[in-house]
């Protein structure tokens, strides 16, 4: 699709089929929404129009911003480099604790006033020195067609792609989606079916299936975020179970970010996560054999550092999203003992720091 063709209009969607009663079933995520003509799925952006499913947000965004890659968060993927970030509207989960609810819970598609083709996005990333483009702010699996077309355009210019996702996606679209992603941060929101059902109206197992698939069957670099909510998923038992599952099924080299909850959306009466809880979670992760565990959404220089599992040297120092120390070779080995640090490294680190720069893509038409 060209720069102007069809932007802002609904486009044909993939992954659906017709049921015997005449409804169409969306097969992108495990919700399997059954739609009559004119109805939208729970995500709000995938809809039935006549005899087909359409994506209503192709080429439309809530805005573009250049972020540090560490903000996604990705600590082991091209550290220090800028990433062009954008999202659309809607979500296929109903998380009561959503921190981006103004975007992900939006039912006003008309507010998506940043119009851009995949080619425009790729050119903007190249022109601004971004090493990658991130599909973020809301879950990219619901705008799968737009994300994949953008990934193809980015790869044609040597720009890598990043998915920030809850991983709630069915098997067939999962394979296509992650085939086009170079890195992903997957939200593992809790480790019980009760948590997912109560707070997200979803199920845990499809998320675990996504994590297993990405790690075992793709070349996509994987990191995990666990937002810890006081009284909901912060017990020692649940944290031990989560970390032991990751270590046993994904291996010790998958970085895990324990992130602090702050009161938002429909959980305004729940207190913010104490820093001590994140420190405890990180300690549990390390005790379970995970090599890279981080604290997030709090100022914690110790919890932000990447430590060599061979000799204990802090090979990457961080202060929020800014790199403060670098003791890796260009191919990611500890300069002290030579142990390989897991990740995607390509030469020296970037120096983008903690800048966050909103941009307009109009200059790149």
N, C-alpha and C positions, 0 to 999 in steps of 0.2 A: 504494500500500500504506500503511495507516495506521500509527500509532505502535507498536502491539503486534502487529498481524496478521503472522503468518509469520516474525517475527524469530527468528534462530537456526536456522531450518529451511531445507532446500534448496529453491530456487526454479527454475522452468524457465529454461533458458539459451537464448540465441540463437546463430546461426551454427554450424550443424552439418548433416550430411546422412547418409543411410544408404548404405552401400556394398553391392555385390552379394553379398558374403559374409556379410552380416548385421551386421557391425560398424558403429558410428557413428563418423564422422570429425568431430572438432572443427575448425572453420574460423576460429577466432579468431586464432591465430598460425601462423607458417610451419612449426611442428612437425607440424601436421596429425595429431594423435594418433588412432589407430584403437582404439576401445574396445569390449570386450564388456561384458555386463551386470555391474555391480558394480566395474568398473575405473575408475581415475582417470587423468587426463592427467598429463604430467610436472609440470605446475604444482601438482598435487595437489588443487586446489580445484574444478576443472571435472571432472565425473564423469558416467558413464552410470548411469541408474537406470531399469530396465525398457526402454521404447522411447523414451526421451528423454534429452537432456543436461540436467544441472542444475548450478547454482552452489551450492556447499555453505557459502559464507561470507557470504551476503547478510545484512546487518544486524549483523554481528559484527566487532569490531575488536580489535586488540592494545592499544588505548589511544588517548587523545586528548591533544594538547598544543598550546598556543599558542606559535608560533615567530615570530621575525623573518622576513619574506619573503626577506631576503637569504640565509637558511640553506638555501633550496631547491636550488641558489642561483638567485635572480632579482634582478639588480641594476638592471633597467630597468622593473620592473613595480611601480607603487605603492610606491616606496622608503620605508623606515622604518615600514611598516605591519605589524600582526600578522596572522598567518594561522593558522587552525585546521587542524592536521595530523593525519592518521590513515592507518593501513594495515590490512591484514588478515593473511593468512598465505600462504606459497607464492610461487613465481616460475616463469616459463617459460624462464629461462636458468639455467645451472649454473656461474656465474662462480666460479672458484676463489679469487678475491680479494675476494669479497663483503664489504662493510663492515657490512651489516645482516643477516648470515647467521642470527642467532637468530630473526629474523622471516621473512625471505624463504625460508629453507631449512626452516622448521618443517613437520613432518608431524603436528603435534598440534593439530588444529582446536579441540579442547576448551579450549585455553589462551586462546582468543579470548573473554574474559569481559566485554568492554565491548560491550553490546548497544545499538544505536541505529538508529532509522529515518532515512531521508533528511530527513524533516521536523524531527526532533529535532536533527540536525546543523546544519541551516540556522538553526533558532531559537537554538541555542547560539552559533553564529558571530555572529549579530545581537546577542544579549544581551551578549556579551563584547567587542564593538567590533571584531571581525575584519572586514577588508575582503574576505577571500577564504578559501576552504577548499581545502586541498591534499590530493590523493591521493598518498601517498608512503610511505616506509619499505619497502614492497614494490611491485611493479609493478601499477598499476591496470588495465592491459589485461586481466588475468586475472580481475578482479572488475568487468568492464565494466558489467554490468547495474546493480549497486549504485552504481557511480561515476556513471553517467548519471542514474539516478533522483535521486541526491543533488545533482547539478548542476542538474537541473530545479527541485528544491525551493529551492536556493540562489538561483538566478536570480529566482525568484518574490519573494524578499525583497531583491533588489538586491545579493546577495553574489556575488562572482566566484569562478571555479574554476580550479585549477591542477593540472596533471598532471606528476608527476616520473616519468619512464618511460625504459626502454631502447628504446622505439620498435619492438619486435619484434611486429608485428601485421600481419594480412592486409588487403588492399585494402578490402573492403566494411565490416568492422567499424572500420577506421581512419577512414573517412569519417564514420560515425556518432559514434564516440568524440570526435574532435577538433571536431566541430560543437558540442559542448557545453562545450568548454574555452576559457577566456579567455587562459590562458598555459600554456606547457609548457617544462620543461627536459628535454631529451633527452640521454641518455648516449650519446655516440659513443665507445665504449670503446677503440677502436683503429682503424687504417685499413688493415688487411690481412685477407684472408679467413683466413689462417693464424692470426692472433691470435684471431679469433672462434671458429674451429674448435677450437683447442688449449685455450683458457682458458674459453670460454663454451658450447661445444657448440652453436654457432649460426653464422649467416652474416651477413656485413657488408651485402650488397646490400639486404635488406629494411629495415634501419635507414636507409640512404641514401634509400630510397624514401619512408620516413616523413618524413624531414627535408624532402625536396623537396615532398611533398604539403602538409605543414603550412605551409611558407613560401609556396607558390605558389597554394594553393587554399582557404586558410582565413583568418580574421581573428585567429587565435590567436597571441598574442605568443610568439616562440620565442627561447630561449637554449640553449646547448649546454655540456655538461660532458665533459671528457676527463680521466679519471683516469690519471695517468702512472705507469707501473710500471717501475722500473729493470730494464733488460735485456730488456724485452718490447715496449714501444711508445714508447721515449724517444729514438730515433735522430733526428738532424737530418733525414734523408731522409723518415722517416715523418711527422714533424711538419710539414715543408714540404708534403708531399703532402696531408695533412689540411687544413691552412690554405688552400692553394691551391684545393682542392675547395670549401671553404666559401665563399671569396671569389668563385669563378667561378660557383657554382651557387645559392648562397643570398644572395649580396651582402655588402657590407662592413659592414652594420649589425647583423648577428646577433652578439650577445655570445658569447664563448667563455671558459669557465672551465677553467683548467688546475689540476687538483686533485692534492694529494699523497696517494700510497698509504701506508698503514701496514700492517705485517704482520698478517694476519688469515686466518681460515677455513682454507683449504688451502695458503696461501702464507706460512706463518709464518717460513720461512727466507729470504724475499726481503727485502732491506733497504728501509727507508723512503725515500721520494723526497726527495733533497736540495732545499733551497730554490733552489739555483742552477739546477737542471733546470727548475723552473717559470719562473724568470726568463728562461732561454734560450728556452723554449717561447713565452712572451709576446712576446719580442723577434722571434722568427720570425713569429708571427701578425701583428704590426704591420708587419713588412717585406713580408708578402704582401698588405697592403692592408686588413686587418681593423681596424676603428676602435676596437673595444671588446674588449680581452683582459685577463683577470684571473688572479691566482694564488689558489689556495684551499687550505684546511687548514693554512696557515702564517700567521704574523703578518707581514704585508707591506703597510704603509700605501701604498707606491707602487703595488704591484700590485693593490691594492683600489680605487684611485681611478678615477673616470670622468673622462676628459679630453676636452674639446671638440676635435673634429677640425678646427674652423675656426681657432681661435686658440691652442690648447694650454693653455687654462685648466683647472685641475682643478675641474670643475663640481659633482662630488659627492665628498666625502672620506669615507673609511670606516676604522674601526679595528675589526677583526673584523666583527661584524654591526651596529655602531653608527655612525650617520651623524655625521661631525665637521664637515662643511662642505656648504653648499648654495648654488650660484650659478646656479640655473635659474629662469626665470619659471614661472608656474603651468601653462603649456602646454608646458614642457620646452625652452625656448630659453636659450642661453647669455646671461647678463646682460651680458657684455662685448662680444660680437660679433653676437649674435642668431642664431647657427647653431642649427638644431634638433638636439637630442639624441634619437636614436631610442629609442622606448620608449612605455610607457603611464604618463602622468603626469596627475594630477587635483588641482590645487591644491598647497598646501604639502606637504612630506614629513611622514610620520608620525614619532612620537617613541617608538616601542616599544623601541628600543635592542636590547640583546643578551639580553633576558629569554627564558627558556624555562619555561613554566608548564604542567605537567600538570593536566588538569581531568577531572572526572567529569561525564558528561552526565545523570546522574540528576536533577540540579536543574532540568533543562529539559524534563522529561517533561510 
